[in-house]
Each structure stands twice: as structure tokens, then as C-alpha cells.
Amino acid sequence: IWADILKPLFVTGCSITAVAFLLSLIIERLLRHEGRLHPDQRKREKAFSYLAILGSAIGGAGLILLSVFDTKRHPSAHRGFLLVFIVGVALSAIFTIVEVCQ
């Protein structure tokens, strides 16, 4: 419904969400690097942090493209970008969990 009636607002909201999610992980990484957060204990933690950032970038791109290609006009592209979004966010979550639980 939102994507049909207020599509520009919907695309803007999805874009802000995607960028904010990506920036939150990047800022967390930078704060660890500067020593303002608990520093990494192992090199694996740093690698998993970068993989989580990559996953959030993939998920964010999927979310933005998902909002642009609506189900009304582009049903197959919408489903494809939905899959990209889900996989990207899932990877980001998995890598974040592995980073913290080591």
C-alpha cells in the first residue's frame, strides 16, 4: 500500500534505513579502532566485523532496490531483491553474532 500511494516517501524511508544500518556498523568498527569501545581480542573479530559490514551493504542495496521495484509492476525483480535483502541482513547478523560470541 505504501509503495503504491506514497512511493517516493517509501523509497526515501527504505534508503534512510539502509544507510543508517550500514553506518551504524561502520561507526562501531571505527570506534573500536580508535579505542573508544572494547578493542578486538583477535584478528578474527576484525574480519567478522568487516564481513558484517559487507553483509549490511548487500542487504541495504537489496532493500533500496526492493522499494524501487514494486510488486505491481516488477513482481519477479521485487522477489529477487527481497531475497538479496534477506540474505544480506542474515549474513550481517550471523557475522555480528560470531564476532561477539568468540
C-alpha positions as CSV (number, residue, x, y, z in Angstrom):
1,I,0.0,0.0,0.0
2,W,2.7,2.5,0.9
3,A,4.7,1.7,-2.2
4,D,1.7,2.4,-4.4
5,I,0.3,5.6,-2.8
6,L,3.4,7.2,-1.4
7,K,6.2,5.6,-3.3
8,P,8.7,8.5,-3.0
9,L,8.3,8.6,0.7
10,F,8.6,4.8,0.9
11,V,11.8,4.7,-1.2
12,T,13.2,7.5,0.9
13,G,12.4,5.7,4.2
14,C,14.0,2.5,2.9
15,S,17.1,4.3,1.7
16,I,17.5,6.1,5.1
17,T,17.1,2.7,6.9
18,A,19.7,1.0,4.6
19,V,22.2,3.8,5.0
20,A,21.7,4.1,8.8
21,F,22.2,0.3,9.2
22,L,25.4,0.4,7.2
23,L,26.7,3.5,9.0
24,S,26.0,2.0,12.5
25,L,28.3,-0.9,11.7
26,I,31.0,1.3,10.2
27,I,30.9,3.7,13.1
28,E,31.1,0.8,15.6
29,R,34.2,-0.5,13.7
30,L,35.8,3.0,13.7
31,L,35.2,3.4,17.5
32,R,36.8,0.0,18.1
33,H,39.8,1.1,16.0
34,E,40.1,4.4,18.0
35,G,39.9,2.6,21.3
36,R,36.7,4.2,22.4
37,L,35.0,0.8,22.5
38,H,36.4,-2.5,23.8
39,P,39.2,-3.4,21.4
40,D,39.3,-6.6,19.4
41,Q,40.9,-9.5,21.1
42,R,41.7,-11.5,18.0
43,K,42.1,-10.7,14.3
44,R,39.1,-12.9,13.6
45,E,36.9,-10.4,15.3
46,K,38.0,-7.7,13.0
47,A,37.5,-9.9,9.9
48,F,34.0,-10.8,11.1
49,S,33.2,-7.1,11.7
50,Y,34.2,-6.3,8.1
51,L,32.1,-9.2,6.8
52,A,29.1,-7.9,8.8
53,I,29.6,-4.5,7.2
54,L,29.7,-6.2,3.7
55,G,26.5,-8.1,4.5
56,S,24.8,-4.9,5.6
57,A,25.8,-3.2,2.4
58,I,24.4,-6.1,0.4
59,G,21.2,-6.1,2.4
60,G,20.9,-2.3,2.2
61,A,21.3,-2.4,-1.6
62,G,18.6,-5.1,-1.7
63,L,16.3,-3.0,0.4
64,I,16.7,0.1,-1.7
65,L,16.1,-1.9,-4.9
66,L,13.3,-3.8,-3.3
67,S,11.5,-0.5,-2.6
68,V,12.1,0.8,-6.1
69,F,10.9,-2.3,-8.0
70,D,7.4,-2.8,-6.5
71,T,5.3,-5.9,-6.9
72,K,2.7,-4.2,-9.0
73,R,5.0,-3.5,-12.0
74,H,8.0,-5.7,-11.3
75,P,7.0,-8.9,-9.4
76,S,10.0,-11.1,-10.3
77,A,12.5,-8.3,-9.7
78,H,10.8,-7.5,-6.4
79,R,11.1,-11.1,-5.2
80,G,14.7,-11.3,-6.3
81,F,15.7,-8.1,-4.4
82,L,13.7,-9.4,-1.4
83,L,16.0,-12.4,-1.4
84,V,19.1,-10.2,-1.7
85,F,17.8,-8.1,1.3
86,I,17.1,-11.2,3.4
87,V,20.4,-12.9,2.7
88,G,22.4,-9.7,3.2
89,V,20.8,-8.9,6.6
90,A,21.1,-12.5,7.7
91,L,24.8,-12.6,6.8
92,S,25.3,-9.4,8.7
93,A,23.5,-10.7,11.7
94,I,25.4,-14.1,11.6
95,F,28.8,-12.4,11.3
96,T,28.0,-9.9,14.1
97,I,26.9,-12.8,16.4
98,V,30.1,-14.8,15.6
99,E,32.2,-11.7,16.2
100,V,30.7,-11.1,19.7
101,C,30.4,-14.8,20.8
102,Q,34.0,-15.8,20.2
